[in-house]
Amino acid sequence: MAQMLAVPGHVRHGFSINCSFNYDFGRITGIAASTNGNILVCDYDKKNLILFNPVGNYFKKLNLDSEPYDVAITHQNIGYVTQPNIRSALKIDPERMVVLLKATCNDLNTSPLCVSAFPNTNVIYTCNLSLHINGVTTMHGIYDNSLNCILLIKKRLSSYAKGFDVVKIHATDDCLYSCIAGQNNILVDTSFEETCSIGTIDTPTDICSDDYGHIYVSGQGSNNIYRLQKKFGVLPTVLDIPLHSQHGIKQPVAICFIKVHTKLYIVNEWGKSVLVFDVC
């Protein structure tokens, strides 16, 4: 069990291994939890989405026409999936596993890559979507039925450019965190952008947060999960490394909590398996 004692004034989750998903995955690149606590994964190599219950029992599979890269599920239980190889994004019902809308970029130099849901209803948008446009990463807020408009029109509202190649994003109510291609830092974006150095982490691949506002970052090359503390007006600081190779962490590529924060899911072994940790 990876139990870390809290210092005065801090509350930190501990973790104990529960189980792993027993399924023949190709390569998982994205994972998200529905509001009902079910787990949806993107199997990039096998071109499908797979739904499991919270302890990894298989529910249903949705075959797609191209590789899904990233997935997010909003507080309204609507899913968004990116398919960068065909410049498309999907709006889905994650419980029924049906596609509600498919939007495709009409610009050959534009492709959706990452998506992240906002945690609650206190913001205008339900999701953040990143687009790569002529080699530049831009961020766009999604609300209601705006997905089709964002991908089809060249002049997009509520967008801003980033000076980095972003490979994964995580949205909170007041900040956007990004993993950057080719760097061991993460990008922290509040009213302005700053890069945040995280100890000895190697190849950060995904970011999530818990109900205490702590930020978790998976290190694919360092085989661990870092926990950061948010501080108003300054960059997050490293609290600890609650999970690492001694707990079975090996090449983690994606992470998420279920909505009630009782379980942490880690896509392990470069997308070949999923570990389930109980939060305690």
N, C-alpha and C positions, 0 to 999 in steps of 0.2 A: 504494500500500500504506500502510495506517495503522499504522506501526510506532512504538511508544512504548518508549524505553529505560527499563529499571528502575533505580531508585535503589538504593543498597546496602541489603540486607535485604528487598527487595521483589521478587517475581516477577510480571511482567505479560505477558499474551499480547499479541502483535501480530496483525493481521488483514490478509488479502489477499483481494480479491474472487475468487470462484470462478465463479459463474453466477447466473442468476435463473430462477425457475420460469416456463415458457412455458405459461400456462393462462389461460383467460377466467374470471377470478374476478368474483363480484358484489361482496362486501365481506367480507374476512376479519376476524374479531374475536378469534380464539384460535388458538394453535399449540402443538403438543407433539410430543416425539420418543418413539418406542417404544424398548424395550430392544434391539430389533434395528437401531435406527438409522433407521427409516423415519419420515416426517413426516406428521402428521395436522393438518389445518386445518379450522376452522369457517367455512364460507361463510354468513354471516348472511343476506344478501339472497336467496340461492338455496336456502336451507333444506336444506343438505346438509353432510356430512363428506366430505373428500377425502383419500385416502392417496397419498403420493408416496415414491419412494426417496430416498436422501440428496442426490442431485443434481437432483431435481425431475422425474424421469420418473413419469408418471401410473400408478398401480396400480389403484385402485378408488374408487368413489363410493357413499356411503350416503345415500339420500334420507330426510328426516325430515318429521314432521308440523308442525313449527314451527321458528322460527329458533334455531340453536345459538349461544350467546354465548361460552362459555369451555370449555376442555378441559384435562385433566391425565391423565398416564399414570403409573402407579405402578411401583415397582421389580419388581412381580410381573407387569408388562405387562398391567394392567387399566386401561381408560380410563373417565373420568367426564366427562360433558358436561352443561352446564346449558342449559335452555330456559326462560328467565324469563318469556316471554310466555304460556306455558301452565302456569307454576308447577311445572315438572317437571325431573327430572334423569335421565340415562341412565347405566347401567353397560354398557360395551361391551368386546368383544374387538377391539383396534385392528388386528390383523393379518388376522383373518377378516372384519372389518367387519360384525359382527352385534351386535344389541342383546341383552344378557343380562338386563337388568332395567330397567324404567321405573317411577319413583316420582313421584307427583304430590301436591303439598300439598293437603290438604283444607280449608285455611284460605284464604279468598279474599284475605286481606291478607298472605300469606306467599309468597315466591318465592325460589328459588335463583338466585344470580347468578355468583359466582366460585368457582373450585376450583383447588387447588394440591397437588401430590404432595410428600410428604417424600422426601428424596434417598436414604435407606437404611432398613435394618430396625431401627435402634437406638431407634425410638420405637414407642409402642403403635399409633398410627394410621398409615394409609397416605396419607391425604389430609386437607386442610382444606377445608371447604365453607362459604361465606358465604350466609346467608339474610337477606333484607330482610323484617322482621316489623313491620308497622304503622309503617313509616318508620325503623326502627332496624336497623342491621346487626349480626348476631350470627354468631359463628364456631363451627363444629362439627367435631369429629374423626370421620373415617370409618374403620371397620375392618371387614374381612371383609364381612358382609352387612348392615351397619347402615344403609345408605343409605335403605332403605324406612322403617325406624323413625324416622330423623331427620326425614323429610319428612311423615310421617303423624301423629305424635303431637305434641300441643301442648307438653307438658313435656319438653324435650329435654335429655339428659344431655351432659356435657362441652361446654357452651356458655358463651359470655360475650359481652356486648354491647359495641359500640364507639360512640363518640359522633360518628362521621363516616359519610358515605355512601361506602362503599368500592366501587371499580369494578374493581380487579384485586388479587390477592394473590400472594405468593410465600413458600412455607414452606421454612425450613431446619431443621436438627435442633434449634436452640436459639432460633429467632427467627421472627417472622412480619412480613413487610413488606407494606404496602398502599399502593396509589394511591388518592387521595381525590378525589372529584368536586369540581370548582370550586376546587381548590387546586394550587399548584406545589410543595408539600411532599409527602413520603411519611411514612407512619406506621410507626414501628418499635416492635414489641411483644415484649419479653422477659418480665420479671416485671411490668413496667408499661409503659404507652403513652407514647411521646414522638414529637413531630413532628420530622422531619429536613429542614432546608433544603438544597437542592442547587444552589448557585451560581445560574446564570442559566437553569436549565432551565425550559421553558414547557410546561405540560400533560403531566405524566408519565402514561404510558399502560400500561406493563407493566414487570415486574421479573424478572430471572433471576440465577443465580450460576454461577461457574465452579469448577473443581477446586482453586483456591487460596483459595476463600472470598471472592473479590471479588464485589460486587453491581453489576449492570448495570441501568440505568434508561433507558427510551426516552422522549425528549421530542418529542411530536408537534408542538408549536408552535415549538420551537427547532431541529428537524431534526437531532437528534444523539442519541448514546448516551453517557451518563455512566458512569464506573466509580468505585465507592466501595470503600473499604477497611473491613472489619469490625474493630472493636476491642472487646475484652472490657470490659464495664462502661460504655462510652461510646457515643455515637451514631457511625455511620459517617461517614467524611470523604471528600471528593472527591479521587481520585487524578489523574484526567485525563479527557479526552474523546477516546477512541480512534477514534470514527467520527462523522462529521458530514457536512454538505451536500457538501463536496468529494469525498466518497467515495460520493455518490449517495443519501445518506440524506435522505428527504423525507417528512414526516408519518408517522413510524413509529408503529404502533399495538400491535404484539406482538413478543416476542422469545423465543428459546429456544436452548439448546445441545443437541446430541445427547449421549447419555449418556457417551460417551468423550471429550467436550469437544474434538473435532477440527474441528467446524464450528459457526458461529453463524448462526442464521436470524433475519432481520428482516422482519417484515411491513411493507411500505413503501407509500407513496402512499395513505394512508388506507384500507388493506386491499385494494388493487388488484393488488399484486405481492409477491413474496417474493425477497429477496436472500440469497445464500449466501456466507458469508465463511469461508475456511480459517483455522484458528487456527495461529499459528506462533511 
